[in-house]
Amino acid sequence: MKYFKKTGALLVLMAALFASGHTLDVQATELAGLPEAGRRCSITIQKYAVDNLNDYRTPGTGEEINDVNLPAIENINFKVVRVQDDAVDAASAVPLEGGDAYSRTIATDNQGIAYFDDLAQGVYLVIEEASSAVHSPVDDFLVTLPMTNVAGNGWMYDVFVYPKNVLIDLPDIDFYVGERGNKYQSIDNGGKAKWIIEADVPRDIVDAVNYQIIAKMYPYLHITDENSITVYAETNDGRVTMLTSGADFVAAVVDNELMADLTSPGRQVLSSLFGDADSVKLYIEFDTQLLIPQEILPEGLNQELHGNATLNYTSSLNNTTEVVNPSSPYVFTGGFHIIKSNNGGDRLDGASFILYRSIEDARQGVNAIENPYTGDIWEVTTDVAGEAYFYGLAYGNMGETAATANQIYYMVETKAPGGYNLLTAPVEATVDISSLENDNYISVVNRTGFILPVTGGVGIVVFLLIGALLVGGAVLLFKIANKKNTDL
């Protein structure tokens, strides 16, 4: 009678496990005989990662499987507790007390295995402890030792269980310039640009082995100041939490490369945000200054000057990944070429120009563009070949690519070549990706001035002598006339 009672309880347990989706299948066939009295048993738990649990709903049999082609999950804690033999489900199972009590917790190794051996025959409750590395643990389940084999004609004293989990999503990273979501921006040589790194915060951030962000910038893009680096977190519902340099994160710049690491308190801050949020993102903002060495110009102009961000992440399960931003943002700058000549096509040297961003400023002579190297008003002068250049000018609007952007500037001539007149109106110059190509230039033509008499020269002396003779003759005639009147 006791045998049938125990066998009936076993069948009820297996049916309950099957219904929960975490089952060990037992064929309801007649047993070959009673279990071997006193024989010790074992439970081998092997933990695997899957993408979708719905693809793995087939109940387990308790037998060993040797061809599982799934990644193992390390460092997941399983607790095994012996419970009363009449337990029918995990929720109502009552742990044994006294000499028959058993409770032990083992973490899975690098093969995903937690091995519990030397177990007395009976019913055991298996509990997977929560881990930030997986979306959720498997439901608690019961294992009866020994259990019947698949054929239903014998006992299995060593039971194998293969619970599966969906791992948390690997963190992703992206990189922007100017503002979030933007990938392209044009700036002046000497100008600054703001860069924004956006990275997912994994739920296991506290226990993660490594979480480091690296930004590597184009050589001419100089990170201006380590102390100006800003780091903050934002939840999916828009709450922003600022992190403190030194306390929550450490950032360093070496060879134009930014490296940022979270401290333990900083990780705790980020982890705490998951209590009320579904997702958390980390943002790192910093400024760069574009400074192309003057001696190498025009190198670096009309090029895409990129920044790249990388997230090096090792999860609490020792899964390592290196994530690079999918499309690297860039800045660009341009310029234009001037050729000065007369109306006969002869090249003219010695013509000087300054530059403005708007026609209004050019007409009023205000807000002239400054030289990026000196800070003075930027003035260029044509050489003996009649050529001059303005290098390092922003063109286009934020979000436009280097290939599609363009911008009009306005030149004002401040000094004309000898014998020529200054230009009377600003000259338009369009900057785009091709404005510095050899066959593209701004042609500026000067005309000769009118030749006027030299002040104080012979010409005026002649007129003075003629005037003096005329006045003298008039006086002489007047005296002769007066004398004739007197004689009468």
C-alpha positions in Angstrom: 0.0 0.0 0.0 2.9 2.3 0.9 4.5 1.6 -2.5 1.3 2.6 -4.4 0.9 5.7 -2.4 4.4 6.8 -3.2 4.1 6.0 -6.8 0.9 7.9 -7.1 2.5 10.9 -5.5 5.3 10.7 -8.0 2.9 10.7 -10.9 1.1 13.7 -9.5 4.4 15.5 -9.2 5.4 14.8 -12.8 2.0 16.0 -14.1 2.4 19.2 -12.2 5.8 19.8 -13.6 4.6 19.2 -17.1 1.8 21.7 -16.7 4.3 24.4 -15.5 6.6 24.0 -18.5 9.5 23.0 -16.3 9.0 19.3 -16.2 10.7 16.0 -16.0 8.7 13.6 -18.1 7.8 10.2 -16.5 6.2 7.5 -18.6 3.2 6.0 -16.7 4.2 2.4 -17.2 4.5 -0.3 -14.7 7.8 -0.3 -12.7 10.2 -3.2 -12.9 10.6 -3.3 -9.1 11.2 -1.2 -6.0 14.2 1.3 -5.8 17.4 -0.1 -4.4 17.2 0.7 -0.7 19.8 3.1 0.6 21.3 3.9 -2.8 22.4 7.5 -3.0 21.3 9.8 -5.8 22.3 13.0 -7.6 20.9 15.9 -9.5 22.9 17.5 -12.3 21.6 20.9 -13.3 23.0 22.3 -16.6 22.0 25.9 -17.4 21.7 27.1 -21.0 20.8 30.4 -22.7 18.2 30.7 -25.4 16.7 33.5 -27.4 13.1 32.4 -27.0 11.7 30.1 -24.3 8.7 29.2 -26.5 11.1 27.2 -28.7 11.9 24.9 -25.7 8.7 23.7 -24.2 9.4 20.0 -24.6 9.4 18.4 -21.1 12.6 16.9 -19.8 13.0 13.2 -19.1 15.7 13.3 -16.4 18.1 11.5 -18.7 21.5 12.9 -19.8 21.6 14.8 -23.1 25.0 15.0 -24.8 24.3 17.0 -27.9 23.0 20.3 -26.5 24.2 23.0 -28.8 23.4 26.0 -26.7 25.7 28.5 -24.8 26.1 27.7 -21.1 25.3 30.2 -18.4 27.9 30.6 -15.6 27.4 31.9 -12.0 23.7 31.1 -11.7 22.9 30.0 -8.1 20.7 27.0 -7.6 19.3 25.9 -4.3 18.2 22.3 -3.6 16.0 21.6 -0.6 14.6 18.3 0.5 10.9 18.4 1.1 8.2 16.1 2.5 7.5 13.1 0.2 3.8 14.0 -0.1 4.5 17.4 -1.9 2.4 17.8 -5.0 3.8 21.2 -6.3 6.7 23.5 -5.6 4.5 26.2 -4.0 3.2 24.0 -1.2 6.2 21.9 -0.6 7.3 21.8 3.0 11.1 21.4 3.8 12.1 18.5 6.0 13.6 19.3 9.4 16.0 17.5 11.7 18.3 14.8 10.5 16.6 14.3 7.1 16.9 18.0 6.2 19.0 19.0 3.3 19.6 22.4 1.8 22.5 23.5 -0.4 23.3 26.2 -2.9 25.7 25.8 -5.8 26.6 28.2 -8.6 26.9 26.9 -12.1 30.4 26.6 -13.5 31.8 27.7 -16.8 29.9 24.8 -18.5 26.7 25.9 -16.8 26.7 22.9 -14.4 25.7 22.7 -10.8 26.1 19.2 -9.4 24.4 18.0 -6.3 25.5 14.5 -5.2 25.2 12.1 -2.3 21.5 12.8 -2.0 19.1 10.5 0.0 16.1 9.2 -1.8 13.1 11.5 -1.6 11.6 14.6 -3.1 13.6 17.8 -3.7 12.7 21.4 -4.4 14.9 23.1 -6.9 15.1 26.9 -6.7 17.0 29.2 -9.2 18.0 32.4 -7.5 17.4 35.6 -9.3 20.3 37.0 -11.3 20.6 40.4 -13.1 22.2 38.6 -16.0 18.9 36.9 -17.1 15.4 38.2 -17.6 13.9 35.9 -15.0 14.7 32.6 -13.3 12.9 29.4 -14.1 9.9 28.6 -11.9 10.7 26.4 -8.9 10.2 22.7 -9.6 10.3 19.3 -7.8 12.5 16.3 -8.5 11.8 12.9 -7.1 14.9 10.6 -6.5 15.0 8.1 -7.9 12.7 8.5 -10.8 11.5 6.2 -13.5 13.3 6.0 -16.8 11.7 6.8 -20.2 10.8 3.2 -20.9 9.1 3.0 -17.5 10.9 -0.2 -16.6 13.7 1.0 -14.4 14.9 3.6 -12.0 17.2 6.6 -12.6 19.3 7.5 -9.5 21.2 10.3 -11.3 18.8 12.8 -12.7 19.8 15.5 -15.3 17.9 18.8 -15.5 18.3 21.4 -18.3 16.7 24.6 -17.3 17.0 27.5 -19.8 16.9 31.2 -19.6 16.8 34.2 -21.9 19.8 36.4 -21.1 19.4 40.1 -20.7 20.1 42.0 -23.9 23.7 43.0 -24.6 24.2 46.7 -24.2 24.4 48.8 -27.3 26.2 52.1 -28.0 25.8 55.0 -30.3 27.7 58.2 -31.0 26.4 61.7 -32.0 27.8 65.1 -32.7 26.1 68.5 -32.0 22.9 66.9 -30.6 21.4 63.6 -29.9 20.5 61.7 -33.1 22.7 63.8 -35.3 25.7 62.3 -37.2 27.1 65.3 -39.2 28.2 68.8 -38.4 30.4 71.4 -40.1 32.6 73.6 -38.0 35.3 76.2 -38.6 38.9 75.4 -38.2 39.5 76.4 -34.6 35.8 75.8 -33.8 34.4 73.5 -31.2 31.9 70.6 -31.5 30.0 68.7 -28.8 30.0 64.9 -28.9 27.5 62.7 -27.2 27.9 59.0 -26.4 24.8 57.0 -25.7 25.1 53.5 -24.2 22.6 51.0 -22.7 23.0 50.2 -19.1 22.7 46.5 -18.5 20.6 45.3 -15.5 23.7 43.5 -14.1 25.7 46.7 -14.0 26.5 46.2 -10.3 27.9 42.7 -10.9 29.3 43.2 -14.4 33.0 42.4 -14.6 33.7 45.3 -16.9 31.9 48.3 -18.4 34.2 50.7 -20.1 33.5 53.3 -22.8 36.2 54.5 -25.1 36.0 57.3 -27.6 38.8 57.7 -30.2 38.8 61.0 -32.1 40.4 62.0 -35.4 43.9 63.5 -34.8 42.8 67.1 -35.5 39.9 66.9 -33.1 41.4 67.7 -29.7 39.4 66.9 -26.5 39.5 70.3 -24.8 39.3 69.5 -21.1 38.9 66.4 -19.0 37.2 68.4 -16.4 34.4 69.4 -18.7 33.3 65.8 -19.4 29.7 65.3 -18.4 28.2 61.9 -17.5 24.6 61.3 -16.7 21.9 58.6 -16.8 18.4 58.9 -18.3 15.6 56.4 -17.7 13.0 55.5 -20.4 10.5 57.8 -18.7 12.8 60.8 -18.9 14.3 61.0 -15.4 17.9 62.3 -15.5 20.5 61.6 -12.9 23.9 63.3 -13.0 27.0 61.4 -12.1 29.9 63.0 -10.2 33.5 62.8 -11.6 35.8 61.0 -9.3 33.0 59.6 -7.1 30.7 57.9 -9.7 33.0 57.7 -12.8 36.7 58.2 -13.7 37.6 59.7 -17.1 41.0 60.2 -18.7 42.2 61.5 -22.0 45.3 59.8 -23.5 46.5 60.5 -27.1 43.2 62.0 -28.1 41.3 59.0 -26.7 38.7 59.3 -24.0 38.4 56.4 -21.5 35.5 56.4 -19.0 34.9 53.8 -16.3 32.2 53.6 -13.7 33.1 53.3 -10.0 31.4 50.9 -7.7 29.2 53.7 -6.2 28.4 54.9 -9.8 27.2 51.4 -10.7 25.0 51.3 -7.6 23.4 54.6 -8.7 22.6 53.2 -12.2 21.3 49.9 -10.8 19.0 51.7 -8.4 17.3 53.4 -11.4 15.9 50.1 -12.6 13.5 49.9 -9.7 11.1 52.3 -11.5 12.3 52.1 -15.1 12.3 49.6 -17.8 15.5 50.8 -19.3 18.4 53.1 -18.5 20.9 54.8 -20.8 24.2 56.4 -20.0 25.3 59.6 -21.7 28.8 61.0 -21.9 29.2 64.5 -23.4 32.5 66.3 -24.2 33.8 69.0 -26.4 36.5 68.9 -29.1 38.3 71.7 -30.9 39.2 71.3 -34.5 42.7 72.6 -35.1 44.4 71.6 -38.4 48.1 72.6 -38.2 48.7 75.6 -40.5 51.7 74.1 -42.1 49.8 71.1 -43.5 46.8 72.9 -45.0 44.9 72.2 -47.1 45.1 68.6 -45.7 42.1 67.9 -43.5 39.8 70.1 -45.5 36.6 68.8 -47.2 37.2 65.5 -45.4 35.1 63.5 -42.9 36.8 63.9 -39.5 35.3 61.0 -37.5 34.9 60.0 -33.9 34.4 56.4 -32.9 33.0 55.0 -29.6 33.4 51.5 -28.2 31.8 49.8 -25.2 33.8 47.0 -23.7 31.4 44.9 -21.5 31.9 41.7 -19.6 28.7 40.6 -17.9 28.3 39.1 -14.4 28.3 35.7 -16.3 31.7 36.5 -17.8 30.2 36.9 -21.3 32.4 39.5 -23.0 31.5 41.7 -25.9 32.9 44.7 -27.7 30.3 47.0 -29.2 31.2 49.7 -31.7 28.8 52.5 -32.7 27.1 51.4 -35.9 27.8 54.6 -37.9 30.5 57.0 -36.7 29.6 60.7 -36.6 31.9 63.3 -38.2 32.6 66.9 -38.6 34.0 68.6 -41.7 35.3 72.0 -42.8 36.1 73.6 -46.1 37.5 76.7 -47.9 37.9 78.4 -51.2 40.5 79.6 -53.7 40.8 83.2 -54.9 42.5 84.3 -58.2 43.0 88.0 -58.6 43.4 89.5 -62.1 42.8 92.6 -64.2 40.4 92.9 -67.0 43.1 91.8 -69.4 43.6 88.5 -67.5 46.9 89.4 -65.9 47.3 88.0 -62.3 47.6 90.6 -59.6 49.4 90.4 -56.3 49.0 92.5 -53.2 45.2 92.5 -53.1 43.8 91.9 -49.5 40.4 90.6 -48.5 38.5 90.0 -45.3 35.5 87.6 -44.9 32.0 87.8 -43.6 29.2 85.2 -43.1 26.4 87.5 -44.2 25.9 90.2 -46.8 24.6 92.6 -44.1 27.8 92.2 -42.0 29.9 92.7 -45.1 28.1 95.9 -46.0 28.4 97.3 -42.5 31.9 96.0 -41.9 31.0 94.2 -38.7 31.6 90.7 -37.3 34.5 89.9 -39.7 35.7 86.3 -39.4 38.7 85.8 -37.1 41.9 84.0 -38.0 41.8 80.6 -36.2 45.5 80.8 -35.4 45.8 84.4 -34.1 42.4 85.5 -33.1 42.7 88.7 -35.2 40.5 89.7 -38.1 41.3 87.2 -40.9 42.9 89.0 -43.8 44.5 87.2 -46.8 46.6 88.8 -49.5 47.2 87.5 -53.1 50.7 86.3 -53.8 52.8 86.9 -57.0 50.6 84.3 -58.8 47.5 86.4 -57.8 46.3 83.6 -55.5 45.0 83.5 -51.9 43.0 81.0 -49.8 40.5 81.0 -47.0 41.0 77.6 -45.2 38.8 76.0 -42.5 35.3 77.3 -43.0 32.1 75.7 -41.8 29.5 75.1 -44.5 25.9 73.8 -44.4 23.5 73.1 -41.6 23.7 70.6 -38.8 22.6 67.2 -40.2 23.8 67.8 -43.7 26.6 65.7 -45.0 29.9 67.0 -46.4 28.8 65.9 -49.9 25.5 67.8 -49.9 26.2 70.9 -47.8 27.2 74.4 -49.0 27.3 77.9 -47.7 27.9 81.4 -49.2 30.5 83.8 -47.7 31.1 87.4 -48.6 34.6 88.9 -49.3 35.4 92.6 -49.0 38.6 93.9 -50.6 40.5 96.0 -48.1 43.6 96.8 -50.2 43.8 97.0 -54.0 46.9 96.3 -56.1 48.8 99.4 -57.1 47.1 101.4 -59.8 43.7 99.7 -59.3 40.5 100.6 -57.6 39.1 98.8 -54.6 36.0 96.8 -55.3 32.8 98.7 -54.5 30.7 95.7 -53.4 31.2 92.4 -51.5 32.1 89.3 -53.6 30.2 86.1 -53.0 32.1 82.8 -52.4 30.4 79.4 -52.2 32.1 76.8 -50.0 31.2 73.1 -50.7 33.0 69.8 -50.9 34.5 70.8 -54.3 35.4 74.4 -53.7 39.0 73.7 -53.2 39.5 71.5 -56.2 42.1 72.8 -58.7 39.7 74.0 -61.4 37.4 75.7 -58.8 38.2 79.2 -57.8 36.7 82.6 -57.2 37.8 85.0 -59.9 38.1 88.6 -58.7 38.8 91.3 -61.4 40.2 94.8 -60.7 40.1 97.7 -63.1 42.6 100.5 -63.4 41.8 103.8 -61.7 41.5 107.2 -63.5 44.7 109.3 -63.7 44.2 112.8 -62.1 46.5 115.8 -62.3 49.2 115.9 -59.6 48.3 118.4 -56.9 50.7 121.5 -57.1 52.0 120.5 -60.6 52.5 122.6 -63.8 48.9 122.5 -64.9 47.7 124.7 -62.1 50.6 127.2 -62.5 49.6 127.9 -66.1 46.1 128.7 -65.1 47.3 131.0 -62.4 49.6 133.0 -64.8 46.7 133.3 -67.4 44.5 134.6 -64.6 47.1 137.1 -63.4 47.6 138.4 -67.0 43.9 138.9 -67.5 43.5 140.8 -64.2 46.6 142.9 -65.0 45.3 143.8 -68.4 41.9 144.8 -67.0 43.6 147.1 -64.5 45.8 148.7 -67.2 42.8 149.4 -69.5 40.9 150.9 -66.5 43.8 153.4 -65.9 44.0 154.5 -69.5 40.3 155.1 -69.6 40.5 157.2 -66.4 43.4 159.3 -67.8 41.5 160.1 -71.0 38.5 161.3 -68.9 40.8 163.6 -66.9 42.3 165.3 -70.0 38.9 166.2 -71.2 
